[in-house]
Amino acid sequence: MRTVLVIVLCIQLGVLAGCASSERVYDNIYEGLKGRDAIIYPQVEQKPAEKSMSYQEYEAERGKLLENKDKK
Protein backbone atom coordinates (compact mmCIF):
# COMPACT_ATOMS: atom_id res chain seq x y z
CA MET A 1 0.00 0.00 0.00
CA ARG A 2 2.81 2.39 0.86
CA THR A 3 4.51 1.65 -2.47
CA VAL A 4 1.35 2.56 -4.37
CA LEU A 5 1.11 5.84 -2.48
CA VAL A 6 4.73 6.71 -3.30
CA ILE A 7 4.21 5.89 -6.98
CA VAL A 8 1.06 8.04 -7.16
CA LEU A 9 2.80 10.96 -5.48
CA CYS A 10 5.80 10.67 -7.84
CA ILE A 11 3.50 10.68 -10.86
CA GLN A 12 1.72 13.80 -9.58
CA LEU A 13 5.04 15.51 -8.95
CA GLY A 14 6.19 14.64 -12.47
CA VAL A 15 3.02 16.04 -14.00
CA LEU A 16 3.33 19.26 -12.00
CA ALA A 17 6.99 19.65 -12.97
CA GLY A 18 6.03 19.15 -16.61
CA CYS A 19 3.54 22.02 -16.38
CA ALA A 20 6.15 24.52 -15.22
CA SER A 21 8.42 26.36 -17.63
CA SER A 22 11.99 25.10 -17.53
CA GLU A 23 13.34 28.63 -17.02
CA ARG A 24 11.22 29.02 -13.89
CA VAL A 25 12.32 25.61 -12.58
CA TYR A 26 16.01 26.39 -13.10
CA ASP A 27 15.59 29.79 -11.47
CA ASN A 28 13.99 28.22 -8.39
CA ILE A 29 16.69 25.55 -8.17
CA TYR A 30 19.43 28.20 -8.38
CA GLU A 31 17.83 30.40 -5.72
CA GLY A 32 17.17 27.39 -3.48
CA LEU A 33 20.78 26.24 -3.64
CA LYS A 34 22.00 29.77 -2.84
CA GLY A 35 19.72 29.84 0.19
CA ARG A 36 20.85 26.38 1.28
CA ASP A 37 24.51 27.40 1.07
CA ALA A 38 23.79 30.50 3.15
CA ILE A 39 22.17 28.34 5.83
CA ILE A 40 24.83 25.61 5.85
CA TYR A 41 27.85 27.93 5.59
CA PRO A 42 26.90 31.11 7.43
CA GLN A 43 29.23 34.06 7.21
CA VAL A 44 31.24 34.47 10.40
CA GLU A 45 31.96 38.13 9.76
CA GLN A 46 29.14 40.60 9.47
CA LYS A 47 29.84 42.18 6.11
CA PRO A 48 27.57 44.67 4.45
CA ALA A 49 25.06 42.83 2.32
CA GLU A 50 26.47 42.42 -1.15
CA LYS A 51 24.07 42.33 -4.02
CA SER A 52 23.91 38.70 -5.05
CA MET A 53 23.62 37.77 -8.68
CA SER A 54 20.14 36.78 -9.86
CA TYR A 55 19.63 33.79 -12.09
CA GLN A 56 19.02 36.03 -15.12
CA GLU A 57 22.30 37.88 -14.52
CA TYR A 58 24.10 34.57 -14.07
CA GLU A 59 22.61 33.20 -17.29
CA ALA A 60 23.61 36.37 -19.22
CA GLU A 61 27.18 36.22 -17.90
CA ARG A 62 27.39 32.52 -18.69
CA GLY A 63 26.17 33.19 -22.24
CA LYS A 64 28.85 35.83 -22.75
CA LEU A 65 31.56 33.47 -21.52
CA LEU A 66 30.32 30.70 -23.79
CA GLU A 67 30.28 33.06 -26.78
CA ASN A 68 33.85 34.13 -26.06
CA LYS A 69 34.90 30.51 -25.76
CA ASP A 70 33.30 29.63 -29.10
CA LYS A 71 35.06 32.54 -30.84
CA LYS A 72 38.50 31.25 -29.81
N, C-alpha and C positions, 0 to 999 in steps of 0.2 A: 504494500500500500504506500509506503514511504517513497519507494522508487517511482511509482506512478506520479506522485505529487511533485517530485523533483523534475521529472521529465516534462510535465505540464507547465511548471514554472519556467523551465528553460526555454520551452517553445514560445511562451508569452514574451519572455525577455528578448528572444530573437526577433519576434515580430515587431516589438516596440523599437528595437534598435534599427530595424530595416526601415521604419517610418521616419526616422530622423535623418537630416542631411549629414553627410559625412563631415563637412566643414564644422558643423556645430558639435559633433561628437568629438572630433580631434581637439577643438577648442576647449571643451569641458575636460578632456583627459589631461591636456597641458596644464590648465589651471588647477586641476585636482592634484597633480603631481607636484606643482609648485607649493601648494598649500601643505601637502604631506611633508615635503622637505623642510618647510618652515617649522612644522610641529616637531619632527624628529630631530632636526639639527638647529635648535634655537640659537640665535646670536647671543654670545656672551656679553659683548659690548653693546651699549645702547647708542647706535649710530642714528643720525637723522634718516628718516625714511627715504630711501632712494626710489625713484620711479622705476618699477619693474616693467619689463618688456611684455606687452600683450602678445597674444598668439598671432594677431595680424601683423604686428611689427616683426615678430620672429620669422614668420613666413615670408615677408618681403625681403628681409635681410638674407634669409636662406636662398631665396630665388636669385638675388644679386650675386651671391657667392657661387652658386651653381652656373650662372651665366658666365662669370669670369673664368671658371674652371673649364667650361666648354670652349671658350675662345682660345685658350692656350693650347 
